């Protein structure tokens, strides 16, 4: 793991950082001197492309400054811009909401390069790390997953619920960042073609699972690979058992292995044409795959909640009616794979992004090769200086205070690169109060790790009431850090990383802190 740089480097770097901050923001749409029209998925990538491309590129971002790449739904304007693009950059590693990537594959002109930068990051000097997920819920955290390679660019795997037996109904739905539910499976009117959803290959997503009565349920699901040309092929079928309520579990679990905590997925393997439950073995940490007949997914009595009063949740039943819930636990659409896609949190990885961008721009516009090389060299010097500045600033934080509690699991690279520790992330789930055990775990983490402050991302801050309340009750600071997006105050990558370093240091007792 990279260590932090000496503090003496900080003041000498102001000139290089100023250079990055003052470079042009790039040509607007339709600029007459642009050799390339480029579409990117995020504002972070758009900023990096502008630094390399300069006036030879006309760059637009699909996800706006305030948007969330995990959940943003493309507009007709986004589609039109992608259709005009000579080159499309995305982050890759399943950062972007699948609808964004599907829109790109469906609308980019034939032959237009579609570059997922982080998928080849290591070839350009970067590093990728595994995404670690464990919210420590007091019930099972159950998602959906797709495994196995599929043929065809842009192909997805559709998972459908085809049969349900049990004493009540099943609802599987996703809650977006505005608190609006999207139903994936609803058994109240029987199961048909609408009780399905798609995921890209090697992807995983979080959802809410709701059962309306205690008892034993058996759910049969089927997978199909869907190509962009409309054809589809079989991806397997299987049945899993849920035991809802303590009495049901005691009666039906039998010799099955019980899963009633931790993280698991109901997975379709497109290559093997199989459906199973995958989870991590607590003893070895290795991923294991269990046939549905060998496992009981337990929804215990402590998972009992009540239908929210908001009218958009009326499909679950009457307000106040008992339901048994395995929660989504992560706000909004959150489709991802095994690798952490937020690689730019380590400035050295941003340098790898720039090298890849330079290579792709030069390939698409050979006449601009010298310009791209010159701009890239200038910006890489600024990023090297930024990396040292961030490291030096965070080195001032006392070792005991280098703990991060945030609203989003987007800071693993920052932590690894600059000697921090991700102590946890607390994501707001609309219309669902966290359990007393979950709130107490957060309080205990803050106390035991003696965390001086917790951090909100601007685009999630409006719904972080639990984190605010616990921070207030525990007497710790509440500060701002940027992960996936910019806003009106921070609108470029260098500015984002400088803000993050300064805010972390100020709030955790380092340079600029008033609490040291």
Secondary structure, DSSP 8 states (H G I E B T S, - for coil): ------GGGSGGGHHHHHHHHHS---B-TT-TT-SEEEEESSHHHHHHHHHHHGGGEEEEESS-TT--TTT----HHHHHHHHH-SEEEE--TT-S-HHHHHHHHHHS-TT-EEEEGGGGGGGGT----B-------SS-EEEEEEES--SSTT-EEEEEEEEEESSS-EEEEEE-TTS-EEEEEEGGG---TTSEEEEETT-EEE-EEEESSSEEEEEEEEEEEE-TTS-EEEEEEEEEEEEESHHHHHHH-TTSEEE-SSEEEEEEETTTTEEEEEEE-TTT--EEEEEGGGEEEEE-GGGEEE--SSGGGGGG-STT-EEEEE---SSS---B-SB---GGGSHHHHHHHHHHHHHHHHHH-GGGHHHHHHHHHHHHHHHHHHHHHHHHHHTTS-GGG-EEEESSS--HHHHHHTT-EEEEE----TT----HHHHHHHHHHHHHTT-SEEEE-TTTGGG-HHHHHHHHHHT-EEEE--SS---SS--SHHHHHHHHHHHHHHHHTSTT-S--
